[in-house]
Amino acid sequence: MTSYQLRTQRSQPADPVPTVLLDWFAGGESTVQYHGSLRSRLAVPPAALDLLNVAAAVFCVDRLDERPGTWTRTVRLKLPVRQLDLWQAVSADFTEAISFLSGDNWQLEFSASEEAVNAPAEVASPVDAVCLFSGGLDSFTGAVNLLAEGKTICLVGHYGPGQTHQAQEGLWRALVRQYPDQVVARWFFLQPAAPAAGQARSVPAGREPSQRSRSLLFLAAGLTAAAGYRPDVPLYIPENGLIGINVPLTGARKGSFSTRTTHPYFMEKLSGCAQGLGITNPIVNPFRLMTKGEILTACADQPTLQRLAEATLSCAHPVARWGPRHRGPGQRDGGIRERRGHPPQAVEARRPDPHRRHQFSRALVTGKIS
């Protein structure tokens, strides 16, 4: 079992080696690398800031602690929080939630933090809703629906190395052109930092690729933004119901081998913990009872979906779905097809064909391929 400790102030004492230090404070000494606009000009309450810190630490541990051949890990994590009594009250449920999410045995220890909350000098313009925005087809369609209803929304997106942020930015700018003055975006980059001068203790070099806890970070970021606007601003998490119930498509995908991003049990536990911490923003998944095909068919702005669907990402393979890209030998191109009597579904085509890509795009909204 590996022990980890989050520190959000330099004055917080460090546990001795071999504890891995997750230092997250301003300056090059941090072992948590962060940049972005997530909290800019928002009056985020202490509970939401603590939730973001805790989720960031869990995500970094998840990336640093490489899984054994048996998959499940046992992890100890110490966390400073501003409202210790509230966190102790929800500790059991929160630990159960993240253990279920990642398929690991988490041991969390909370301690009191005296970290101040700084009020912004200027407050951002209000919005009607916050919408998680991965750059995938579900989240894009969810955002389009909210905009088509006339709502002003804030998109929240996390990204790491690779093409994800470029796709997120491109889709957001296209939505701004289609719905001017209705949509703003808050992006953030967060991951364990590479070794650097001044760090008290650099983190291990290895990285675990499964990232089962990423959805916790994503949800905590969305709640941070929503709570920073107002305590009643809803957080939308557009995700199709098939992903939500974690259907094991093969015997090798049982349990947390498949993502549990919006699994009802995880969402119930997390929502209860947020309420217990005093975070009252509603969490809404408008697609929880829908398949991807039903989501696409019911989109409120079919022309925008038709035009921009090609630029969305697949979470499993984060490159543009059908748009032009550099291909190496053996690389495949993604697509959408319709089986007779069934909704459109994602498939792979071995021989990329530009004409077929346009047919696949049309199939998204018509359910037919010509």
N, C-alpha and C positions, 0 to 999 in steps of 0.2 A: 504494500500500500504506500502510495506517495502522498506527502503532505504539501499543501499549498497555502499561501497567505496573501490576501489582498491588502495593500496599503494605499490609502488615498491621501496621506499626509506624510511628509518626511519625518515628522516627529514621532510617528507611530513606531514602537519598538519592533524589531524583526526577530522572528524565531530563529534558532540556530540551524545550521546546515544539518541534514539535507533538505530542509523545507525550501520549496521553490517560491521565490518572492514575485508576486504580481504587483509591481509598483505602477500606479496610475496617477501621476501628477505632472504639472507643467514642467517642461524641461527635458533635456536629452537623457536624464537618468531613468526614465520610465522603462519598464519592461512590457507595458501594454501600449501598443502604437495606436493612436487615435487622431483622426482629423475629420472635420466636417461641420455642417451647419445645424445639426440636430437640435441643439439647445439655444441657438441664437435668438435673442430678443423674446424669449419666453420666460414667464414667471413660473418655473417648474417647482412644485411643492417638494419638501424634503423626502416624503415617502416615495415619490416617483424617481427622484435622483438616486435614492438608495437601491430601488429595484433595478435601475439601469446599471449601477455599479455591480450589484450581485450577479445580474445576468451576464455582464461582460466578463466577470471573473469565471463564471461557470463555462462560458464559451471558450475562454483562453485555456482553461484546464482541459477541456474536451479536446482542444487542438494539440496540446502539449503531451498528454498522457496517451501514449500509443497502446492500442488494444492488444491483449494477448490472443493466442489462438482460440481461447474459450470465449472471446468477445467481451464478457462482462468484467469491469474494473471495480475496484474499491478505492474511493478517493476521499481524502479528508481536506476540507477547505475552511479556513478562518476568514471571517468577513467583518469589517467595521461598518456599523450603521448608525444613523443619527437617532433613530427612534427604536431603541433596543427593546423596550417592552412590547411594542407591536410585532417586531420580528420574532421574538420568542414565542408569542402567542400563535403565530402562523407557521412556526418552524417545522412542525411535524408534517403538515399538509404540503408545504413548499418542498420539503425534502422528498416526499412521496411523488410529487408532480415531476420533479426533474429526474428522479430515478426511473420513473415510468417512461419519460420522454427519451432518455439516452440508453436505457437498459443497463444501468450501472448501480452500484451501491454507494450513495453519497452520504457523507457525514459532515454536516455543517455546524460550525461554531460561530455564533455572533458575539460581537463585543461593541461597547459604546464608542462612538466617534464624536468628536467635537468640531467636525468640519462645518464651516459656515455655509449658508446659502446666500448667494449674492443676487440681489434684485437687478434686473436689466435696466439700463438707462433709457432705453426706448423699447416699446412693446410692439410686437408684430400685429398686423391687421388680423381681425378675427376670421375664422373659417367655420363652415357648417359641420365639417367632418374631417377626420384624418383617415387615410387609406394606405395600408401597407402596399408597397409597390416593388416587387422583386424584378420586374421586367418580364415576367412570365405571362402566359396567355390569360390565366384566371384573374390575376391582379389587374392586368390591363383592362379586361372586360369589366371588372368591378368598378374601376375608376371611370370608364366611359359611361357606364350606367348612372353613376352619381352625377356626373357632369351633364348628361342628357336630361336629368331631373331638375337642372337649374341650380344645383348646390355649388357652393365654393368649397374647395377641398385642398388639403395639404397631403401630398404624397410623401411617404417616408420609406427610404430604401437603404439597405446595408450592402456594401460591396467589399470585395477583396481584390487580389491581383487578377488580371484577366480582362475579358471583354464586357463583363457585367455592367460596369458603370457607364461605358459608352452606349450600350443599348438602353439603359434606364434614361440617360440624359436625352438621347435621340427621341425616345417615345414621349417623354415629358414635353420637350420643345414642340413636337408635333401636336400634342394636346393643347398647348398654350396657343398655337396658331388657330386651332379649331374652336377653342373655348377661351378667348382672351378674358383676362381679369377674373377667371374662375378657379385657376389651379396654380398652386405654388409647390415647391419641392424642398425637402430636407434630406440630404444625403450624408452618410457617415461611413468612414473606413475604420475598422477595428480588427486587430489581430495581435498575437504575441510579437513583440519587437525582436529584431535581430540584435546580437551582442553589440554594445556600444560603450565608449569610454564614459565613466561616471556612474554606470549602473552598480548598485550595491551587490547584485548577484544576477548574472545573466541567466536567462531561461534555457532549458535544453534545446538542442538544434532540431530534433526530430519533430515531425508533424503528423498527427492522426487525420486521415482524410474524411472520415465518416461524418463528422460535424452534426451529430444528432441533436445537439443543443442549440443550433443556430436559430431555430424558431423561437426559443425563449428570448434570445437577444433581440430578435426582430419584434416580437410582441412587446417587450419592455421598452424598446425605442418608440414604438407607436404610442404606448401609454404615456411615455414621457412627453411626447409632443402634444397629445390630446389634453393631458392634465395641465400642460403649460399654457394652452389656450384658455380653457375653462373646464371646470369639473364635470360638465354635462356634455362635452363634445364627444360624440361616439367615435370609436375606433373600428373601422371596417377591415376585416381580414378575408378577402375574397379567395376561397379555396374550394374546389369541387368536393362533393361528398364522398366519392370513392377514395380519394386520398385521405380524407378525414377519418374514415373508419379503418384504415390500415389493412385492407384486404390482402392476405398473403397469396400472391399470384402463383408462387411455387413454394415447395416445402422449405427452400433455402431462404425465404423472405419472411419467415414468421417473426412475431414479436418486434423488437426494435431493429431488426435487420432491415425493415422498411420504415420510412419516416412516420412519425406520429405528430406531425406539425399541428394539425387541428383535430386530433382525436378527441371525441367528446369527454372522455375521462380526464385527459390532460387539461382541456379547456375549462372543465368544471372546477378542477382543483386550482388552477391558476387564477380564474375569475374570483373564486372564494378568497384566495390569499390577497388579491388586489383590494377587494372590499375590506378585508380585515386590516389592511394597511391604511385605509382611508382613501383609496383611489376609486372614485365612484364613476368614472367614465364607462359607459356601456361598451361592451365588446360584441360586435355583430359579424357573423359570417352569413352573408346573403345567399351563398351557394351551398349551404350545408346539406340540402336535400336534393341537389341537382348533379347530374353527370356533366362532363365537359361538353358533350354534344348539346344538351339542353341549355347550358349556359350560353353557348354561341348562338343557338337559334333564338333565344329570348333577349339577346343584346338590344338595348334601346336605340342604338345608333349603328345600324348595319353598314352604312357607307364608310364610317370611320374604322370600324372593325375590319371590313374588307380591305381597306387601303393600308392599314398598319399592322395587321396580324403577322405578316412575314417578318417584321422587325422584332417580334417578341422572342424570348429565350425559353429553352427547356431547362428546368432546374437540374435535371440529370446530366444534360450536356449543354453547358452555358455558352453556346454560340448561336448566332441568329438562325431561326428555324429554316428558312428557305432562301434567304437573301444570298448575294454573291459572297464568296469567301475563298481563301487560299486552301486548296485541297492537296494533301499528300497522297502517296500511293495507298490504296485500300480504304481511304476515308469515305464515309457515307453521307448522304444528304437526307434530311428529315422531311416528313410530309404528313398529310392528313388524307385519309381515305374514308369512304363510306362502304360498309358492308350492307348488303340488301337487308332491310328490316332492322338495322341497328344504327345508332347515332354515329357521327363521324368520330374517328379515333386516330391517334398518332401511330405512324408506322415508319419504317425506314425503307428507302429505295436504294438498291445497289448501284444503279446507273443514274446519276444526277441528270436531269433534263429540264432546261429553263422553261419550256412550254408546260411540262407537267407541274412545275412549281406554281405557276399561275393557276392551273386547274385545281391544285390542292388548296390554294388560298380561297378560290371561289367556293370550294366544297365546305369550307368552314361555316359559311353563312347560308348556303343553299342546301347543303346535305347531299349534293349530287356532283358527279364528275362527268364532264362532257367528253 
